[in-house]
Amino acid sequence: MTGLYPEIEPHDAGMLDVGDGHRIYWEICGNPEGKPALVLHGGPGSGCTPGARRSFDPDAYRIVLFDQRGSGRSTPHASEPGIDLSANTTAHLLADIERLREHLGIERWLVLGGSWGSTLALAYAERHPDRVTEMVLFSIALTSASEIDWITRGVGMFFPEAWARLRDGVREAERDGCLVEGYHRLLMNPDPAVHEKAARDWCNWEMAIVAVHPNHKPHPRYEQAAFRLGFARLVTHYWRHRGWLVDGILVRNAGRLASIPGVLIHGRVDIGGPLITPWRLKEHWPGSELIVVGEAGHDARDPGMTESIVAATNRFAVRRHV
């Protein structure tokens, strides 16, 4: 097993006009002649981080990263006043991936995604299996109704104090209803005092449920007000629509991935995203392999996660593909 590769800077980058007033930021690292690999970040709304470049051997891979609509360096950012999220859906993101692939002249690529990125990766691969050589997914999430209910309510039994603060962050009339809907309304409120508090409350909950180790430190981006607001707006926007996916469709259609080797990496103590999700996916995906990381939760920085992700990309770096 090996840790992350050394830090690396992009050798190419740009902004791609994908329509609807959106321009997405993309970058390429590693070997310009290497095996193409696409990174799909989590969230929705997290944006790419420099650390994501380091999951691949830069001598073997042509590593493509991009910020999904409304996040990172893409414009407009979801934190902007009066932002319209109507043209920010899963269908739009899938179309953006294909536009980017064509723009870069790539025929096929390995796809890596974590958390929400695994949902998007599966939706993409099931729609375009001929464009995907292999898949490496970690902290797997399918954005199903049961998962959303669990992560916003059920898992509160393990974090009762943090969940009480999340519940108390919405109005009395909404506490017994849908927390996602309640928070989304607050986050879209034009009053900065209202949406900034809602964003902090939401992100505090997100940070609480991934902190399964005593020495866990939140990612420093949570200290940025614009990140918190854009992230919380996009998460609640996608979750209130259940990712615009028919419930359970990603598992039922996993047979479409039979020709695509896949590695599923998941933490045994991922309380917010229980292991049953990747287990069910594996049962429906011929040729996939599930790697359970014993001491890890949902955070890719947890013990054993990085090593497992890099080991998987290393394995596919030497695999001949047609």
N, C-alpha and C positions, 0 to 999 in steps of 0.2 A: 504494500500500500504506500501511497505517496501523498504529500500535502500539495497545496496549491503551487502552480508554477510561478516564477518571478513576475513582478509587476511589468506590464507592457503597455505601450501607448499605441493608439490607432495609426495606421499608415494611410488611411483614407476615411473620409467622413463627408456627410452632406445632409441636406434637408430635401425630402421628397414630397412633392405636392400630391396628396392622395384624394383631393376633392373635398367638398363640403366645407371649404375654408380651413382644412387641416393640413399641416405640414409635419411630417415625422422625421425626427433625427435618427440617422443611422451611422454606424462606424464599422470599420473592418480592421482586425488585428491579425498578427501572425504571418504565416507564409502566403503570399499572394497566389502561389500555385498549389497550395495545400488543399486538403479535403474540405469542402464547404460545411460549415456548421452554423446553425442559427440558435440564438439564445432568446427565449421568451421569458420575460421577467414576471414576477408575481404581482400581487395587489388584489384586484386591478388598481393600477395607478402608482406602483412603486417606482417605476423607471429603472433603467439600467444602472449598475454600479461598476466601478473599475474592477472590483473583485471577481465579477462574473467572467471577465476575460481570462482569468487565471485557472479555469477548470480544464483547459485544453493545452496540449503540447503545441507551442507556437511554431515549432518547426514542421509539424505535421498538418496543422489545420489552418484554414482560412476562416477566421472567426467573425461572424456577423452578429452585431447587437443593434437593437433599435428601441426607442422609447415609444410605447404604444400611445394612441391618441390621448391627449390631455395630460400626459405625464412627462417627467424629466425635462428634456430640452425641446420636446415637440410643442408645437403651437396650434391653437391657443391652449394655455395651461388651464386645467380644471379649477384652479384656485382663483381665476380672474373674475372680477365683478360681472354679473349678468351673463355668465357662461351658459351656453345652450348645449346640453348633453344629448340632444335627440339624434345626432349623427355619430354617436359613440356607442356602438353595440358590438356584440360578438361578430355579427356578419360583417360589419365595417372592418374590424381587426383582421378577420380572415382574408378579406379582399386586400387589405394593406400588405399582408405578408406576401401574397402573390404578386402584387405590384412591385414590391421590393425585390423579390426573387428575379423577376423579369428585368428590372432596372439594372441589377448587378450582373445579369447574364449567367445566372446559375441554373443548371438543369435540375439537380437534385441535391439535397443536403441532409445531414444529421440534424435532428431537432432536440434541443435540451430545454426543459422547462421545470420550474418548481412552483408549488402551491397553485395559485391561479394560472401560472404559466403552464402547468401540466394540463389543466382544463383546456386552455387554448391550443396547446400542442396536440392533444387528442382530437379536438374538433377539427383542426387543420388536417391532421394525418388521415382521419376517417373520410374527409372530403377529397383530399388529394394524395392518396396512398402512393401514387406513382412519382411523387415529388420528394418522398422521404426515404432515406437509406437506412437509418436506424433512429432509435429514440432513447434518450436518457431522461427519466422523469424522477423527481424527488419531492418529498413532502406532498404526496399526491392528493389532489382535491378535484372533485367532479362538479362542484357548484350545484348540487342537487338540493331539493327542498328540505330533505331530512338533515343534510349537512349544515345548511344555513340555520335551521332551527336549533340544531345542536350547538353551533358555535356562538349563537346569540342568546341562548336560553339554557339548554340542557347542561352544557359544560359549566354553568354557574354553580352547580353543586360542588365542584372542586375548588372554585374561587368565589365563595359567597360574598366576601367583602367587596371584591372588585366588581362583581356582577350587580350588587346593590347600588354601587356608585354609577354603573352604566344605566341601570333602570331609573335611578333618580335624576339622570340627566335629561330625561324627556318629561313632557307635561303629565300631570296626574292622569288625565283622561286617556293617555296613550300607553301608560305603563303596563296595562294588561293586554294591550293589543300587539301590533307588530313593531318591535323596537327599530327594525331597519327603516320602516316607513316614517316613524316618528323622527329618527335622527336625520333622514334625508331631507325632510321638510325644514328642520332646524339648520342644516348645513347649507341649504339653498336660500335661506333667509338673507336679504340684502344687508341687514344690520350686522356690522362686524362683531359687536359684542355678543350677538346670538350665535353666529356661525363659528366664530373662533372658539368659544367655549365648547360647542358641540364637537368640533374637530378634536380638541384636546381630550374631551371625555371619551370619544370613540377610540382615539389612538392609545389612551391609557389602558383601555380594555384589550386592544390588540397586543400591546406589550405585555400585559399581565398573563395572558393565557399561553404565551410561548416561553415564559420564564420558568422552566422546570428545573433549572439548576440554580443553587444559591448564589453563584458568582456570575450569573447571566447579566450582561449589560445590553440595554436597548441599542439599536443602531442609531448613530448620532444624527441621522436625517430627521428623526422624530423631534429634534430640537428646533427645526425650521417650521415657522408658521405656515408658509406657503405649501410646504410638503404635506403637513398635517391636513390642511383643508382640501387640497386637491386629491390626496389619497382617500380621505374619508368620503368625499363626495363621490368618487368613482366606485369605491367598494359598495357603498349603499345603493348607488345607481344600478350596478350590475346585480347585486344580490336581490333587490326588490323585484327584478325581472327574472331571477333565477338564471342569469346568464343568457337569456333568450334561448334556452335549450329545453327540449322536451325531457321531462324528468326521466332519468335513467338511460337516456339515449346513448351516452358515451360507452356504457358497459354493453348494452345490447348490440351496438354496432362494432364492438371491438374485434369481431371476426374479420372485418375489413383490413385489419392490421396483420393478418396471418403471414404475409410475406416480409414484414418489417421486424427485425430483431429489436427487442426492447428490454431495458433494465429499469426496474421500478425500485427506488430506494426510499425507505420510510423508517422513521424513528419509532421504536417500540413504545416510547412514552410520549408520543405526539397526542396529547390529551385533546387538543382542539380539532384534530383530524385523525380519528381512530384508525387503527391498522386494517379494519374490516374493508375500508374503501379500496386500497390497492389490492387486497386479497381478492375481492370480487372481480376487480379488473383483470387480474392475472388469470382467474378461472375462465374468462371469456376471450383472452388474447393468446392464441397459440404462438408459441415461440418466445413468450415474455418470461422474464426471470424476476422474482421478487427478492430483494436484499433487505433484511430487517436489521437495523442498527440499534443494538441493545440499549445504549445509554442516551440516545438522541430523542429530542422532541421535534418540534416543527421547524426550528431554526436551522438553516444550512450550516451555521457555525458551530452547532452542537458536536460533541465528541463522536468521531467516526463518520460523520456525514461528508465532509470534504474529501476524506480519503476514498470513500466509496464512489463519489461522483467522479473524481479524477481517474480512479481505476477503471471505471466504465468507459470514459472517453478514450483512455489509453488503449483499452481493448479494441475499440472500433477503429482506432487510428491505423492499425496494421491490417485490418480486414479489407480484402479486395472486394469492391462492389462494381456492379455493372449498371 
